[in-house]
Amino acid sequence: MFTKEFAVIREGEVLIIELWYQYNARKLVRERKLELTEQLLEEARVAFPPPTN
């Protein structure tokens, strides 16, 4: 889904970006065998910036 080009994304729309952070936070959860927490989500926001496309 993240490699697909979207026809219309409005300025200020953050849904796809929040999905990106959730996706990467859940990858960290699986790797570390932890529970999803706000701290882990924040770590994903810092460690995995959204791709430019």
C-alpha positions in Angstrom: 0.0 0.0 0.0 2.8 2.4 0.7 4.3 2.0 -2.7 1.0 2.8 -4.5 0.5 6.3 -5.9 -2.6 8.0 -4.6 -4.6 10.2 -6.9 -5.6 12.9 -4.4 -4.0 13.6 -1.0 -5.1 16.9 0.5 -2.6 19.2 2.2 -2.6 18.5 5.9 -3.9 15.0 5.5 -2.1 12.7 8.0 -3.9 9.4 7.8 -1.4 7.7 5.5 1.5 9.0 7.6 -0.1 7.8 10.9 -0.6 4.5 9.2 3.1 4.5 8.3 4.1 5.0 11.9 1.7 2.4 13.2 3.1 -0.1 10.6 6.7 0.5 11.7 5.8 0.5 15.4 4.2 -2.9 15.0 7.3 -4.2 13.2 9.3 -3.1 16.3 6.7 -4.9 18.5 7.2 -8.2 16.6 11.0 -7.8 16.6 11.3 -7.1 20.3 8.3 -9.2 21.5 6.8 -6.2 23.3 3.4 -4.6 23.6 2.5 -1.6 21.5 2.9 1.5 23.7 2.9 5.2 23.0 6.6 5.2 23.7 7.2 2.6 21.0 5.0 4.6 18.6 7.1 7.7 19.3 10.3 5.7 18.7 8.9 4.7 15.3 8.1 8.3 14.5 11.7 9.3 15.1 13.4 6.2 13.6 11.2 5.8 10.5 10.4 9.0 8.7 7.8 8.6 5.9 9.2 8.1 2.4 9.2 11.2 0.2 7.0 9.6 -2.4 
